[in-house]
Amino acid sequence: MTPKTVVVTGGTGLVGSCLCARLLSLGHKVISLDNYFTGSPQAHIAGVDYREGHTKNIEKHITESPNLLYHLGEYHRNAPRSQRQSNGRKIRRHQVTSVRVAC
């Protein structure tokens, strides 16, 4: 397998950190973009390039041209349910648009 440059948003969360470890073990260059709402720097894995930031500014944080992107970053859900649903949809739509444009 040819090594690829892979971006993982939410790379310090439970699923993201496991994915980063696996991709690294397969020989890929792994870049994690995380805002640390739910993840933690304690989840860092040696060899992964961690960058702190939000996906709405992904082009500012990821200047490379990745071969693959796993978008696991998520809107933090501490708001009341009705606000969370409305804001969550708006934020996720914006995040996905920003990630698509960056790719």
Secondary structure, DSSP 8 states (H G I E B T S, - for coil): ----EEEEETTTSHHHHHHHHHHHHTT-EEEEEE--SS--GGG--TT-EEEE--GGGHHHH--S--SEEEE-------S-HHHHHHHHHHHHHHHHHHHHHH-
